[in-house]
């Protein structure tokens, strides 16, 4: 573009530009939250809004689900490739397919709206949102029995949902015929469309204030600034080659452990992330599309290097990703992959963190708990289908130097942006009664800074339902410790029928059951540092809060608590810690 605007020459203009764009993306998200019909959006916020330039380069993303946005440019570039000379004012696109349309997994539908000033496209605004049901073999989009993508729901290539301001009724009806929840899906689609309309209008106003030429100049400036910030951060890491290995419990059908192997090559201000040696694609739905793999890598690197680095396409320029085709991190069709945004996104982020920790141990984060919960679906009194996600049982994070882990932060792919739903709301719309929702005791990985505790979640389901089981981290470490820290307790699920019989279920699978009580203990996070170096006052505080028992305080932390549970036996503690 020939623009000479730099942060050094005009830092205020560039900072205000980035802030304005980020505000627009957040406003899109607020519109979605306030108008969406499904609890997965208006309660749990499983969606993300982002903005790209006219070439598809990411320029802003709201505080949504990070795994949604790192591959956002692939969506827009697929649109540009498919409709090269056929993008007009009033067009709106819909897509989801991981193999042809830049998608990560099928349930995440993307509404993309081009933004025009006069007859010139100046940007794209996008909303990627996880639909409650898109057909497939199991209600609720997750099909643990899938061996092909065709069993996971409708595949959406890049489509024009709206053409020159006219909704394509044929496409609209096709979508509603391929879901068990047409009323919810229709309401959510309208919400997604509304959010992008709000974003497009705001960008038009912004470009009008600046002038289109200056608008493009500022976009180039913020991308170049982000690139330089990332290069500076990489320069601070020692050059070298760093290896790491992470594993997943199974392939959903056998107990074959899946290996994720990474080699990070850091040289000057450049980083190569090479997954050569990672296992081949697997039979089950825990394969990762390339878009998802790339997003996972970006989440790992940006979270490790610090939150002050901007998150846009410039940030990712110094990062090269090698993901062998046919591997679990870049499968060939028709491999299933609906689980990929949670698993193996978790393993990909973990293995990158493990390798980065070898370059800079002080920044390392202990392991986060993996996902451990069920989905369920059934019939409402009017005959319509409901789908419920048991998001109340979210896992904990690992600790870092200087801070304990978060006790119920959610899966690693969301970095805390997936919201625990309101119990009272769920009891109104689903056949459930909540019995317990409390922090776990003696579960957190011990350390100088302990991991998050995880939660004990207990709910009574009053009717018949179909369930999709999704539990990871039983056979392979999840919340691993760092620097002498201990591993967090794994998660587990117990379902008890009304006759008192416990249901035996696989980690991944499908089943139909009558009324039952579902008990989920979500996985805990790993500890950071030697537990014997933890402040005795913090240990006492955890004992008084019911998070650590008196016995564990002594055994794991070397802190003797008096029998009243309210004070420290200082001489005995000193003796324990001197051993």
Order of alpha helices (4+ residues) and beta strands (2+ residues): alpha-alpha-beta-beta-alpha-alpha-beta-beta-beta-beta-beta-alpha-alpha-alpha-beta-beta-beta-alpha-alpha-beta-alpha-beta-beta-alpha-beta-beta-beta-beta-beta-beta-beta-alpha-alpha-alpha
